[in-house]
Amino acid sequence: MLADYIQIPIAAALCWILFVTVDIVFRLPEKGGVKGAAAIGRKIGEDGGSLPGGTMMGNIVSSPDASAGTLLAACGVYVAGLPGGLAAAVLVFIGNRICHDPGYAGTSGAVLASIMITGFSVLGLAPENFIAGMVIAILTIQGLSHPYASRLLTRIWGWRS
């Protein structure tokens, strides 16, 4: 079994890929899922970042989207295995409806994360390391540099089309 200091970066990379992929599949860089996403995207764009990446970052902040769903799923799987992760997905779905979020990125992210984390736990990656990994993944998108993170997300979004 791998040591925690190796498992956490692996889990962070897997979570980062998962929530960015889900947000791109749901076209969130193009138009955020909720009203606050556009305002945050415009502000990041004004501050030297990229508007599409900023819109995606705004969606991450304003809605229970794939990143929040992934984090909640990691907690659910840690507490109660796959049923706990799927229960977290139900809570994310309810949160989406409360926020009037028209999409299902958060719910999809939570379901996919539950399956991913359960699968990797069979391979030896502990669910608690996915919790730490998800926090690191969110920090790299939201906390380090809005202009650079938004440009990276825009570049990834460009590969889609």
Disulfide bonds with the S-S distance in Angstrom:
none
